[in-house]
Amino acid sequence: MAKSKVLVVGGTGYIGRRIVKASLAQGHETYVLQRPEIGLDMDKLQILLSFKKQGTHLIEGSFSDHRSLVNAVKQVDVVICAISGVHFRSHNLLMQLKLVDAIKEAENVKVHQ
């Protein structure tokens, strides 16, 4: 089976952490979007540092900077969004739509519906 370059968005969350670990365990080149919005959240920074030690690539990108999302997506073959959609918070849904727009613009990730 061919290995992919996988970008996990929301990699520091409950589900995202598990997706990152599974991707690494399967031998995929794994990337995690590192958002400046996490600020000095020490728990999330620790998780990101742990991922980096395991071989994960950290890519800086922000939902408030469309170009940074497009540039992040252009580096991979697969994008997995693990951003919480709990209670369908409109803010999180808008972030996911911004990610979809970046994927469409990058034109290198096939979208399956």
Biopython code that builds the backbone (N, CA, C, O; Angstrom):
import numpy as np
from Bio.PDB.StructureBuilder import StructureBuilder

atoms = [
    (1, "MET", "N", (0.840, -1.180, 0.000)),
    (1, "MET", "CA", (0.000, 0.000, 0.000)),
    (1, "MET", "C", (0.888, 1.247, 0.000)),
    (1, "MET", "O", (1.839, 1.351, 0.775)),
    (2, "ALA", "N", (0.559, 2.177, -0.875)),
    (2, "ALA", "CA", (1.333, 3.404, -0.973)),
    (2, "ALA", "C", (1.133, 4.262, 0.268)),
    (2, "ALA", "O", (0.033, 4.351, 0.813)),
    (3, "LYS", "N", (2.206, 4.881, 0.695)),
    (3, "LYS", "CA", (2.139, 5.762, 1.863)),
    (3, "LYS", "C", (1.783, 7.170, 1.404)),
    (3, "LYS", "O", (2.173, 7.607, 0.321)),
    (4, "SER", "N", (1.046, 7.858, 2.238)),
    (4, "SER", "CA", (0.588, 9.204, 1.921)),
    (4, "SER", "C", (1.252, 10.229, 2.821)),
    (4, "SER", "O", (1.833, 9.902, 3.855)),
    (5, "LYS", "N", (1.147, 11.466, 2.399)),
    (5, "LYS", "CA", (1.505, 12.594, 3.243)),
    (5, "LYS", "C", (0.184, 13.095, 3.820)),
    (5, "LYS", "O", (-0.681, 13.578, 3.089)),
    (6, "VAL", "N", (0.040, 12.975, 5.137)),
    (6, "VAL", "CA", (-1.228, 13.240, 5.798)),
    (6, "VAL", "C", (-1.131, 14.492, 6.668)),
    (6, "VAL", "O", (-0.230, 14.612, 7.498)),
    (7, "LEU", "N", (-2.065, 15.420, 6.471)),
    (7, "LEU", "CA", (-2.166, 16.601, 7.313)),
    (7, "LEU", "C", (-3.347, 16.427, 8.249)),
    (7, "LEU", "O", (-4.475, 16.204, 7.807)),
    (8, "VAL", "N", (-3.082, 16.529, 9.544)),
    (8, "VAL", "CA", (-4.159, 16.464, 10.534)),
    (8, "VAL", "C", (-4.374, 17.872, 11.078)),
    (8, "VAL", "O", (-3.463, 18.497, 11.620)),
    (9, "VAL", "N", (-5.593, 18.348, 10.920)),
    (9, "VAL", "CA", (-5.988, 19.645, 11.459)),
    (9, "VAL", "C", (-6.789, 19.364, 12.721)),
    (9, "VAL", "O", (-7.784, 18.640, 12.685)),
    (10, "GLY", "N", (-6.356, 19.935, 13.828)),
    (10, "GLY", "CA", (-6.985, 19.623, 15.111)),
    (10, "GLY", "C", (-6.280, 18.452, 15.786)),
    (10, "GLY", "O", (-6.886, 17.698, 16.547)),
    (11, "GLY", "N", (-5.001, 18.317, 15.494)),
    (11, "GLY", "CA", (-4.220, 17.181, 15.984)),
    (11, "GLY", "C", (-3.976, 17.142, 17.478)),
    (11, "GLY", "O", (-3.569, 16.106, 18.004)),
    (12, "THR", "N", (-4.213, 18.238, 18.176)),
    (12, "THR", "CA", (-3.985, 18.225, 19.625)),
    (12, "THR", "C", (-5.249, 17.882, 20.408)),
    (12, "THR", "O", (-5.214, 17.780, 21.634)),
    (13, "GLY", "N", (-6.344, 17.710, 19.711)),
    (13, "GLY", "CA", (-7.598, 17.372, 20.377)),
    (13, "GLY", "C", (-7.690, 15.887, 20.711)),
    (13, "GLY", "O", (-6.802, 15.104, 20.373)),
    (14, "TYR", "N", (-8.758, 15.521, 21.366)),
    (14, "TYR", "CA", (-8.969, 14.146, 21.834)),
    (14, "TYR", "C", (-8.899, 13.136, 20.687)),
    (14, "TYR", "O", (-8.187, 12.137, 20.784)),
    (15, "ILE", "N", (-9.626, 13.391, 19.617)),
    (15, "ILE", "CA", (-9.623, 12.480, 18.469)),
    (15, "ILE", "C", (-8.378, 12.714, 17.612)),
    (15, "ILE", "O", (-7.756, 11.763, 17.136)),
    (16, "GLY", "N", (-8.021, 13.979, 17.421)),
    (16, "GLY", "CA", (-6.884, 14.320, 16.568)),
    (16, "GLY", "C", (-5.591, 13.653, 16.997)),
    (16, "GLY", "O", (-4.815, 13.199, 16.156)),
    (17, "ARG", "N", (-5.351, 13.590, 18.310)),
    (17, "ARG", "CA", (-4.127, 12.941, 18.815)),
    (17, "ARG", "C", (-4.072, 11.483, 18.377)),
    (17, "ARG", "O", (-3.013, 10.972, 18.013)),
    (18, "ARG", "N", (-5.202, 10.832, 18.418)),
    (18, "ARG", "CA", (-5.272, 9.420, 18.056)),
    (18, "ARG", "C", (-5.081, 9.225, 16.549)),
    (18, "ARG", "O", (-4.477, 8.246, 16.110)),
    (19, "ILE", "N", (-5.598, 10.159, 15.778)),
    (19, "ILE", "CA", (-5.409, 10.094, 14.325)),
    (19, "ILE", "C", (-3.939, 10.274, 13.974)),
    (19, "ILE", "O", (-3.409, 9.557, 13.125)),
    (20, "VAL", "N", (-3.276, 11.232, 14.624)),
    (20, "VAL", "CA", (-1.844, 11.449, 14.379)),
    (20, "VAL", "C", (-1.062, 10.184, 14.705)),
    (20, "VAL", "O", (-0.230, 9.749, 13.908)),
    (21, "LYS", "N", (-1.317, 9.592, 15.863)),
    (21, "LYS", "CA", (-0.606, 8.373, 16.257)),
    (21, "LYS", "C", (-0.863, 7.236, 15.290)),
    (21, "LYS", "O", (0.058, 6.493, 14.950)),
    (22, "ALA", "N", (-2.105, 7.089, 14.839)),
    (22, "ALA", "CA", (-2.443, 6.021, 13.893)),
    (22, "ALA", "C", (-1.758, 6.243, 12.549)),
    (22, "ALA", "O", (-1.278, 5.292, 11.932)),
    (23, "SER", "N", (-1.712, 7.480, 12.100)),
    (23, "SER", "CA", (-1.054, 7.806, 10.840)),
    (23, "SER", "C", (0.432, 7.468, 10.905)),
    (23, "SER", "O", (0.985, 6.866, 9.985)),
    (24, "LEU", "N", (1.069, 7.863, 12.002)),
    (24, "LEU", "CA", (2.489, 7.537, 12.189)),
    (24, "LEU", "C", (2.702, 6.029, 12.249)),
    (24, "LEU", "O", (3.643, 5.510, 11.648)),
    (25, "ALA", "N", (1.833, 5.324, 12.969)),
    (25, "ALA", "CA", (1.960, 3.873, 13.123)),
    (25, "ALA", "C", (1.826, 3.157, 11.778)),
    (25, "ALA", "O", (2.425, 2.101, 11.572)),
    (26, "GLN", "N", (1.046, 3.725, 10.871)),
    (26, "GLN", "CA", (0.866, 3.140, 9.541)),
    (26, "GLN", "C", (2.012, 3.518, 8.592)),
    (26, "GLN", "O", (2.054, 3.066, 7.447)),
    (27, "GLY", "N", (2.931, 4.345, 9.077)),
    (27, "GLY", "CA", (4.095, 4.710, 8.274)),
    (27, "GLY", "C", (3.887, 5.885, 7.337)),
    (27, "GLY", "O", (4.720, 6.139, 6.467)),
    (28, "HIS", "N", (2.786, 6.604, 7.506)),
    (28, "HIS", "CA", (2.544, 7.773, 6.662)),
    (28, "HIS", "C", (3.376, 8.951, 7.137)),
    (28, "HIS", "O", (3.599, 9.130, 8.335)),
    (29, "GLU", "N", (3.830, 9.747, 6.186)),
    (29, "GLU", "CA", (4.500, 10.994, 6.536)),
    (29, "GLU", "C", (3.397, 11.902, 7.075)),
    (29, "GLU", "O", (2.471, 12.258, 6.347)),
    (30, "THR", "N", (3.495, 12.272, 8.342)),
    (30, "THR", "CA", (2.388, 12.929, 9.024)),
    (30, "THR", "C", (2.726, 14.363, 9.379)),
    (30, "THR", "O", (3.800, 14.663, 9.900)),
    (31, "TYR", "N", (1.782, 15.237, 9.083)),
    (31, "TYR", "CA", (1.910, 16.663, 9.341)),
    (31, "TYR", "C", (0.772, 17.082, 10.265)),
    (31, "TYR", "O", (-0.331, 16.543, 10.180)),
    (32, "VAL", "N", (1.040, 18.039, 11.142)),
    (32, "VAL", "CA", (0.001, 18.596, 12.012)),
    (32, "VAL", "C", (0.007, 20.105, 11.822)),
    (32, "VAL", "O", (1.058, 20.746, 11.857)),
    (33, "LEU", "N", (-1.186, 20.663, 11.618)),
    (33, "LEU", "CA", (-1.296, 22.105, 11.495)),
    (33, "LEU", "C", (-1.116, 22.729, 12.874)),
    (33, "LEU", "O", (-1.872, 22.452, 13.805)),
    (34, "GLN", "N", (-0.099, 23.574, 12.979)),
    (34, "GLN", "CA", (0.181, 24.283, 14.229)),
    (34, "GLN", "C", (-0.372, 25.698, 14.074)),
    (34, "GLN", "O", (0.158, 26.510, 13.316)),
    (35, "ARG", "N", (-1.431, 25.969, 14.797)),
    (35, "ARG", "CA", (-2.103, 27.259, 14.670)),
    (35, "ARG", "C", (-1.597, 28.236, 15.730)),
    (35, "ARG", "O", (-1.506, 27.877, 16.904)),
    (36, "PRO", "N", (-1.269, 29.460, 15.333)),
    (36, "PRO", "CA", (-0.818, 30.447, 16.319)),
    (36, "PRO", "C", (-1.908, 30.759, 17.337)),
    (36, "PRO", "O", (-1.619, 31.296, 18.407)),
    (37, "GLU", "N", (-3.160, 30.429, 17.017)),
    (37, "GLU", "CA", (-4.259, 30.698, 17.931)),
    (37, "GLU", "C", (-4.148, 29.912, 19.238)),
    (37, "GLU", "O", (-4.794, 30.262, 20.225)),
    (38, "ILE", "N", (-3.322, 28.838, 19.254)),
    (38, "ILE", "CA", (-3.208, 28.082, 20.503)),
    (38, "ILE", "C", (-2.426, 28.875, 21.546)),
    (38, "ILE", "O", (-2.464, 28.558, 22.735)),
    (39, "GLY", "N", (-1.712, 29.915, 21.090)),
    (39, "GLY", "CA", (-0.995, 30.788, 22.016)),
    (39, "GLY", "C", (-0.038, 30.024, 22.905)),
    (39, "GLY", "O", (0.780, 29.239, 22.425)),
    (40, "LEU", "N", (-0.142, 30.256, 24.188)),
    (40, "LEU", "CA", (0.740, 29.601, 25.146)),
    (40, "LEU", "C", (0.012, 28.491, 25.901)),
    (40, "LEU", "O", (0.277, 28.263, 27.082)),
    (41, "ASP", "N", (-0.887, 27.814, 25.233)),
    (41, "ASP", "CA", (-1.578, 26.670, 25.838)),
    (41, "ASP", "C", (-0.540, 25.564, 26.008)),
    (41, "ASP", "O", (-0.224, 24.845, 25.061)),
    (42, "MET", "N", (-0.017, 25.437, 27.225)),
    (42, "MET", "CA", (1.104, 24.533, 27.487)),
    (42, "MET", "C", (0.762, 23.070, 27.186)),
    (42, "MET", "O", (1.621, 22.320, 26.723)),
    (43, "ASP", "N", (-0.466, 22.665, 27.441)),
    (43, "ASP", "CA", (-0.854, 21.281, 27.155)),
    (43, "ASP", "C", (-0.746, 20.991, 25.659)),
    (43, "ASP", "O", (-0.208, 19.959, 25.258)),
    (44, "LYS", "N", (-1.256, 21.903, 24.842)),
    (44, "LYS", "CA", (-1.198, 21.701, 23.392)),
    (44, "LYS", "C", (0.234, 21.794, 22.875)),
    (44, "LYS", "O", (0.625, 21.041, 21.983)),
    (45, "LEU", "N", (1.010, 22.710, 23.429)),
    (45, "LEU", "CA", (2.411, 22.821, 23.014)),
    (45, "LEU", "C", (3.182, 21.546, 23.348)),
    (45, "LEU", "O", (4.022, 21.102, 22.565)),
    (46, "GLN", "N", (2.898, 20.958, 24.509)),
    (46, "GLN", "CA", (3.552, 19.696, 24.904)),
    (46, "GLN", "C", (3.194, 18.580, 23.919)),
    (46, "GLN", "O", (4.051, 17.790, 23.525)),
    (47, "ILE", "N", (1.924, 18.527, 23.529)),
    (47, "ILE", "CA", (1.481, 17.510, 22.573)),
    (47, "ILE", "C", (2.204, 17.696, 21.245)),
    (47, "ILE", "O", (2.680, 16.727, 20.654)),
    (48, "LEU", "N", (2.288, 18.942, 20.775)),
    (48, "LEU", "CA", (2.970, 19.213, 19.513)),
    (48, "LEU", "C", (4.447, 18.828, 19.582)),
    (48, "LEU", "O", (4.981, 18.258, 18.630)),
    (49, "LEU", "N", (5.106, 19.132, 20.691)),
    (49, "LEU", "CA", (6.518, 18.759, 20.848)),
    (49, "LEU", "C", (6.683, 17.244, 20.870)),
    (49, "LEU", "O", (7.642, 16.710, 20.312)),
    (50, "SER", "N", (5.757, 16.564, 21.506)),
    (50, "SER", "CA", (5.791, 15.102, 21.540)),
    (50, "SER", "C", (5.636, 14.533, 20.130)),
    (50, "SER", "O", (6.345, 13.600, 19.753)),
    (51, "PHE", "N", (4.711, 15.095, 19.356)),
    (51, "PHE", "CA", (4.533, 14.645, 17.973)),
    (51, "PHE", "C", (5.808, 14.856, 17.168)),
    (51, "PHE", "O", (6.221, 13.991, 16.395)),
    (52, "LYS", "N", (6.424, 16.016, 17.361)),
    (52, "LYS", "CA", (7.645, 16.334, 16.613)),
    (52, "LYS", "C", (8.746, 15.317, 16.921)),
    (52, "LYS", "O", (9.471, 14.897, 16.019)),
    (53, "LYS", "N", (8.873, 14.922, 18.181)),
    (53, "LYS", "CA", (9.866, 13.919, 18.565)),
    (53, "LYS", "C", (9.591, 12.573, 17.907)),
    (53, "LYS", "O", (10.509, 11.787, 17.676)),
    (54, "GLN", "N", (8.321, 12.313, 17.609)),
    (54, "GLN", "CA", (7.935, 11.047, 16.987)),
    (54, "GLN", "C", (8.072, 11.082, 15.462)),
    (54, "GLN", "O", (7.841, 10.076, 14.790)),
    (55, "GLY", "N", (8.447, 12.238, 14.923)),
    (55, "GLY", "CA", (8.660, 12.335, 13.483)),
    (55, "GLY", "C", (7.602, 13.105, 12.727)),
    (55, "GLY", "O", (7.651, 13.187, 11.500)),
    (56, "THR", "N", (6.652, 13.665, 13.437)),
    (56, "THR", "CA", (5.615, 14.461, 12.788)),
    (56, "THR", "C", (6.184, 15.812, 12.369)),
    (56, "THR", "O", (7.006, 16.404, 13.068)),
    (57, "HIS", "N", (5.730, 16.280, 11.220)),
    (57, "HIS", "CA", (6.117, 17.614, 10.752)),
    (57, "HIS", "C", (5.060, 18.603, 11.224)),
    (57, "HIS", "O", (3.864, 18.346, 11.090)),
    (58, "LEU", "N", (5.493, 19.723, 11.771)),
    (58, "LEU", "CA", (4.568, 20.767, 12.178)),
    (58, "LEU", "C", (4.536, 21.835, 11.094)),
    (58, "LEU", "O", (5.579, 22.323, 10.660)),
    (59, "ILE", "N", (3.332, 22.193, 10.659)),
    (59, "ILE", "CA", (3.152, 23.216, 9.635)),
    (59, "ILE", "C", (2.361, 24.354, 10.262)),
    (59, "ILE", "O", (1.274, 24.146, 10.801)),
    (60, "GLU", "N", (2.913, 25.555, 10.186)),
    (60, "GLU", "CA", (2.181, 26.698, 10.724)),
    (60, "GLU", "C", (1.106, 27.123, 9.746)),
    (60, "GLU", "O", (1.331, 27.206, 8.538)),
    (61, "GLY", "N", (-0.058, 27.387, 10.293)),
    (61, "GLY", "CA", (-1.166, 27.845, 9.473)),
    (61, "GLY", "C", (-2.259, 28.385, 10.356)),
    (61, "GLY", "O", (-2.391, 27.982, 11.511)),
    (62, "SER", "N", (-3.044, 29.298, 9.818)),
    (62, "SER", "CA", (-4.095, 29.938, 10.592)),
    (62, "SER", "C", (-5.369, 30.033, 9.767)),
    (62, "SER", "O", (-5.327, 30.251, 8.556)),
    (63, "PHE", "N", (-6.483, 29.869, 10.430)),
    (63, "PHE", "CA", (-7.761, 30.022, 9.741)),
    (63, "PHE", "C", (-8.043, 31.476, 9.402)),
    (63, "PHE", "O", (-8.940, 31.757, 8.607)),
    (64, "SER", "N", (-7.310, 32.388, 9.977)),
    (64, "SER", "CA", (-7.464, 33.799, 9.631)),
    (64, "SER", "C", (-6.506, 34.209, 8.512)),
    (64, "SER", "O", (-6.473, 35.375, 8.118)),
    (65, "ASP", "N", (-5.727, 33.255, 8.002)),
    (65, "ASP", "CA", (-4.776, 33.513, 6.920)),
    (65, "ASP", "C", (-4.949, 32.428, 5.851)),
    (65, "ASP", "O", (-4.320, 31.371, 5.908)),
    (66, "HIS", "N", (-5.812, 32.717, 4.883)),
    (66, "HIS", "CA", (-6.151, 31.735, 3.846)),
    (66, "HIS", "C", (-4.904, 31.189, 3.144)),
    (66, "HIS", "O", (-4.803, 29.987, 2.896)),
    (67, "ARG", "N", (-3.965, 32.071, 2.828)),
    (67, "ARG", "CA", (-2.762, 31.652, 2.099)),
    (67, "ARG", "C", (-1.972, 30.617, 2.900)),
    (67, "ARG", "O", (-1.423, 29.683, 2.315)),
    (68, "SER", "N", (-1.902, 30.761, 4.215)),
    (68, "SER", "CA", (-1.160, 29.795, 5.034)),
    (68, "SER", "C", (-1.839, 28.428, 5.011)),
    (68, "SER", "O", (-1.160, 27.401, 5.039)),
    (69, "LEU", "N", (-3.168, 28.405, 4.960)),
    (69, "LEU", "CA", (-3.873, 27.120, 4.855)),
    (69, "LEU", "C", (-3.612, 26.464, 3.504)),
    (69, "LEU", "O", (-3.365, 25.260, 3.429)),
    (70, "VAL", "N", (-3.669, 27.252, 2.450)),
    (70, "VAL", "CA", (-3.402, 26.715, 1.104)),
    (70, "VAL", "C", (-1.986, 26.154, 1.044)),
    (70, "VAL", "O", (-1.768, 25.063, 0.518)),
    (71, "ASN", "N", (-1.026, 26.900, 1.583)),
    (71, "ASN", "CA", (0.365, 26.429, 1.564)),
    (71, "ASN", "C", (0.535, 25.134, 2.352)),
    (71, "ASN", "O", (1.306, 24.262, 1.953)),
    (72, "ALA", "N", (-0.176, 25.005, 3.460)),
    (72, "ALA", "CA", (-0.104, 23.769, 4.249)),
    (72, "ALA", "C", (-0.680, 22.605, 3.465)),
    (72, "ALA", "O", (-0.087, 21.527, 3.430)),
    (73, "VAL", "N", (-1.815, 22.807, 2.844)),
    (73, "VAL", "CA", (-2.476, 21.738, 2.088)),
    (73, "VAL", "C", (-1.637, 21.308, 0.890)),
    (73, "VAL", "O", (-1.630, 20.129, 0.536)),
    (74, "LYS", "N", (-0.939, 22.235, 0.270)),
    (74, "LYS", "CA", (-0.118, 21.909, -0.909)),
    (74, "LYS", "C", (1.010, 20.940, -0.590)),
    (74, "LYS", "O", (1.591, 20.354, -1.504)),
    (75, "GLN", "N", (1.331, 20.760, 0.679)),
    (75, "GLN", "CA", (2.441, 19.876, 1.057)),
    (75, "GLN", "C", (2.025, 18.426, 1.262)),
    (75, "GLN", "O", (2.876, 17.574, 1.518)),
    (76, "VAL", "N", (0.721, 18.129, 1.154)),
    (76, "VAL", "CA", (0.229, 16.802, 1.508)),
    (76, "VAL", "C", (-0.678, 16.220, 0.433)),
    (76, "VAL", "O", (-1.049, 16.895, -0.527)),
    (77, "ASP", "N", (-1.028, 14.937, 0.622)),
    (77, "ASP", "CA", (-1.959, 14.249, -0.271)),
    (77, "ASP", "C", (-3.333, 14.078, 0.368)),
    (77, "ASP", "O", (-4.349, 13.994, -0.323)),
    (78, "VAL", "N", (-3.346, 14.030, 1.699)),
    (78, "VAL", "CA", (-4.564, 13.742, 2.452)),
    (78, "VAL", "C", (-4.712, 14.785, 3.552)),
    (78, "VAL", "O", (-3.739, 15.143, 4.216)),
    (79, "VAL", "N", (-5.945, 15.272, 3.740)),
    (79, "VAL", "CA", (-6.234, 16.200, 4.831)),
    (79, "VAL", "C", (-7.323, 15.580, 5.696)),
    (79, "VAL", "O", (-8.380, 15.188, 5.200)),
    (80, "ILE", "N", (-7.051, 15.498, 6.994)),
    (80, "ILE", "CA", (-8.033, 15.005, 7.948)),
    (80, "ILE", "C", (-8.326, 16.133, 8.932)),
    (80, "ILE", "O", (-7.426, 16.647, 9.596)),
    (81, "CYS", "N", (-9.590, 16.502, 9.012)),
    (81, "CYS", "CA", (-9.993, 17.572, 9.924)),
    (81, "CYS", "C", (-10.603, 16.945, 11.166)),
    (81, "CYS", "O", (-11.635, 16.277, 11.098)),
    (82, "ALA", "N", (-9.953, 17.168, 12.301)),
    (82, "ALA", "CA", (-10.428, 16.634, 13.579)),
    (82, "ALA", "C", (-10.837, 17.755, 14.520)),
    (82, "ALA", "O", (-10.789, 17.606, 15.741)),
    (83, "ILE", "N", (-11.240, 18.878, 13.939)),
    (83, "ILE", "CA", (-11.706, 19.997, 14.757)),
    (83, "ILE", "C", (-13.060, 19.625, 15.336)),
    (83, "ILE", "O", (-13.923, 19.081, 14.646)),
    (84, "SER", "N", (-13.225, 19.922, 16.586)),
    (84, "SER", "CA", (-14.472, 19.598, 17.264)),
    (84, "SER", "C", (-15.664, 20.247, 16.577)),
    (84, "SER", "O", (-15.645, 21.433, 16.247)),
    (85, "GLY", "N", (-16.691, 19.449, 16.373)),
    (85, "GLY", "CA", (-17.933, 19.961, 15.825)),
    (85, "GLY", "C", (-19.039, 19.866, 16.847)),
    (85, "GLY", "O", (-20.222, 19.907, 16.510)),
    (86, "VAL", "N", (-18.634, 19.734, 18.127)),
    (86, "VAL", "CA", (-19.598, 19.549, 19.201)),
    (86, "VAL", "C", (-20.666, 20.631, 19.148)),
    (86, "VAL", "O", (-20.358, 21.822, 19.105)),
    (87, "HIS", "N", (-21.889, 20.215, 19.151)),
    (87, "HIS", "CA", (-23.049, 21.108, 19.143)),
    (87, "HIS", "C", (-23.049, 22.023, 17.924)),
    (87, "HIS", "O", (-23.716, 23.058, 17.916)),
    (88, "PHE", "N", (-22.296, 21.637, 16.896)),
    (88, "PHE", "CA", (-22.266, 22.391, 15.645)),
    (88, "PHE", "C", (-22.039, 23.883, 15.874)),
    (88, "PHE", "O", (-22.744, 24.733, 15.329)),
    (89, "ARG", "N", (-21.045, 24.168, 16.686)),
    (89, "ARG", "CA", (-20.710, 25.572, 16.930)),
    (89, "ARG", "C", (-20.393, 26.249, 15.605)),
    (89, "ARG", "O", (-19.567, 25.758, 14.836)),
    (90, "SER", "N", (-21.039, 27.359, 15.342)),
    (90, "SER", "CA", (-20.893, 28.012, 14.046)),
    (90, "SER", "C", (-19.446, 28.402, 13.772)),
    (90, "SER", "O", (-19.008, 28.367, 12.622)),
    (91, "HIS", "N", (-18.699, 28.774, 14.806)),
    (91, "HIS", "CA", (-17.300, 29.159, 14.614)),
    (91, "HIS", "C", (-16.505, 27.984, 14.042)),
    (91, "HIS", "O", (-15.740, 28.160, 13.094)),
    (92, "ASN", "N", (-16.678, 26.795, 14.606)),
    (92, "ASN", "CA", (-15.943, 25.620, 14.131)),
    (92, "ASN", "C", (-16.378, 25.216, 12.731)),
    (92, "ASN", "O", (-15.552, 24.782, 11.929)),
    (93, "LEU", "N", (-17.651, 25.350, 12.430)),
    (93, "LEU", "CA", (-18.116, 25.036, 11.080)),
    (93, "LEU", "C", (-17.528, 26.007, 10.065)),
    (93, "LEU", "O", (-17.168, 25.604, 8.959)),
    (94, "LEU", "N", (-17.429, 27.272, 10.428)),
    (94, "LEU", "CA", (-16.821, 28.250, 9.527)),
    (94, "LEU", "C", (-15.349, 27.939, 9.291)),
    (94, "LEU", "O", (-14.850, 28.100, 8.178)),
    (95, "MET", "N", (-14.650, 27.492, 10.339)),
    (95, "MET", "CA", (-13.243, 27.114, 10.177)),
    (95, "MET", "C", (-13.130, 25.942, 9.207)),
    (95, "MET", "O", (-12.243, 25.926, 8.353)),
    (96, "GLN", "N", (-14.018, 24.967, 9.331)),
    (96, "GLN", "CA", (-13.980, 23.809, 8.443)),
    (96, "GLN", "C", (-14.255, 24.218, 6.997)),
    (96, "GLN", "O", (-13.644, 23.678, 6.075)),
    (97, "LEU", "N", (-15.160, 25.159, 6.795)),
    (97, "LEU", "CA", (-15.432, 25.645, 5.444)),
    (97, "LEU", "C", (-14.224, 26.371, 4.867)),
    (97, "LEU", "O", (-13.954, 26.277, 3.669)),
    (98, "LYS", "N", (-13.495, 27.096, 5.715)),
    (98, "LYS", "CA", (-12.267, 27.755, 5.252)),
    (98, "LYS", "C", (-11.239, 26.711, 4.817)),
    (98, "LYS", "O", (-10.526, 26.906, 3.833)),
    (99, "LEU", "N", (-11.168, 25.618, 5.545)),
    (99, "LEU", "CA", (-10.244, 24.542, 5.180)),
    (99, "LEU", "C", (-10.652, 23.928, 3.847)),
    (99, "LEU", "O", (-9.793, 23.653, 3.009)),
    (100, "VAL", "N", (-11.927, 23.712, 3.640)),
    (100, "VAL", "CA", (-12.413, 23.176, 2.360)),
    (100, "VAL", "C", (-12.046, 24.112, 1.218)),
    (100, "VAL", "O", (-11.625, 23.652, 0.157)),
    (101, "ASP", "N", (-12.196, 25.403, 1.417)),
    (101, "ASP", "CA", (-11.814, 26.377, 0.385)),
    (101, "ASP", "C", (-10.322, 26.280, 0.065)),
    (101, "ASP", "O", (-9.929, 26.356, -1.099)),
    (102, "ALA", "N", (-9.492, 26.111, 1.099)),
    (102, "ALA", "CA", (-8.044, 25.978, 0.883)),
    (102, "ALA", "C", (-7.731, 24.694, 0.113)),
    (102, "ALA", "O", (-6.867, 24.691, -0.764)),
    (103, "ILE", "N", (-8.420, 23.618, 0.435)),
    (103, "ILE", "CA", (-8.212, 22.343, -0.268)),
    (103, "ILE", "C", (-8.580, 22.497, -1.735)),
    (103, "ILE", "O", (-7.852, 22.028, -2.611)),
    (104, "LYS", "N", (-9.687, 23.141, -2.006)),
    (104, "LYS", "CA", (-10.107, 23.352, -3.394)),
    (104, "LYS", "C", (-9.091, 24.185, -4.158)),
    (104, "LYS", "O", (-8.761, 23.880, -5.304)),
    (105, "GLU", "N", (-8.594, 25.243, -3.516)),
    (105, "GLU", "CA", (-7.627, 26.106, -4.193)),
    (105, "GLU", "C", (-6.299, 25.403, -4.425)),
    (105, "GLU", "O", (-5.675, 25.598, -5.469)),
    (106, "ALA", "N", (-5.860, 24.597, -3.482)),
    (106, "ALA", "CA", (-4.571, 23.910, -3.612)),
    (106, "ALA", "C", (-4.588, 22.924, -4.771)),
    (106, "ALA", "O", (-3.565, 22.719, -5.424)),
    (107, "GLU", "N", (-5.733, 22.313, -5.032)),
    (107, "GLU", "CA", (-5.960, 21.415, -6.173)),
    (107, "GLU", "C", (-5.093, 20.153, -6.188)),
    (107, "GLU", "O", (-4.945, 19.533, -7.241)),
    (108, "ASN", "N", (-4.519, 19.757, -5.051)),
    (108, "ASN", "CA", (-3.698, 18.557, -5.046)),
    (108, "ASN", "C", (-4.288, 17.440, -4.192)),
    (108, "ASN", "O", (-3.768, 16.324, -4.184)),
    (109, "VAL", "N", (-5.356, 17.731, -3.483)),
    (109, "VAL", "CA", (-6.006, 16.732, -2.641)),
    (109, "VAL", "C", (-7.333, 16.392, -3.288)),
    (109, "VAL", "O", (-8.147, 17.273, -3.566)),
    (110, "LYS", "N", (-7.546, 15.097, -3.525)),
    (110, "LYS", "CA", (-8.808, 14.678, -4.123)),
    (110, "LYS", "C", (-9.887, 14.707, -3.055)),
    (110, "LYS", "O", (-9.689, 14.220, -1.942)),
    (111, "VAL", "N", (-11.015, 15.274, -3.398)),
    (111, "VAL", "CA", (-12.131, 15.379, -2.472)),
    (111, "VAL", "C", (-13.107, 14.246, -2.766)),
    (111, "VAL", "O", (-13.592, 14.103, -3.888)),
    (112, "HIS", "N", (-13.386, 13.450, -1.752)),
    (112, "HIS", "CA", (-14.356, 12.365, -1.896)),
    (112, "HIS", "C", (-15.627, 12.766, -1.177)),
    (112, "HIS", "O", (-15.599, 13.183, -0.019)),
    (113, "GLN", "N", (-16.727, 12.639, -1.867)),
    (113, "GLN", "CA", (-18.006, 13.024, -1.263)),
    (113, "GLN", "C", (-18.856, 11.804, -0.992)),
    (113, "GLN", "O", (-19.970, 11.928, -0.484)),
]
sb = StructureBuilder()
sb.init_structure("model")
sb.init_model(0)
sb.init_chain("A")
sb.init_seg("    ")
for serial, (resi, resn, name, xyz) in enumerate(atoms, 1):
    if name == "N":
        sb.init_residue(resn, " ", resi, " ")
    sb.init_atom(name, np.array(xyz, "f"), 0.0, 1.0, " ", f" {name:<3s}", serial, name[0])
structure = sb.get_structure()
